[in-house]
């Protein structure tokens, strides 16, 4: 797991605890879930269709990658300042 995030949709609805996970084929998201009585995990909030899921995943992963790039750039600047 790389991150746990929240999204707000249209300033009206929020979904917490979406996980960014690195799998064998790259990054993907896992919607918030709860363990059921049978031991299986079930999503408690999720898109109804794959088009919406793909759109949400694309937005989340793009923002995640932007955040990582920004953190790396800031770390590089701080590292360079240590040498001055």
Helices and strands as residue ranges (DSSP letters): E 3-9, E 13-23, E 26-30, E 33-35, E 41-43, H 50-83
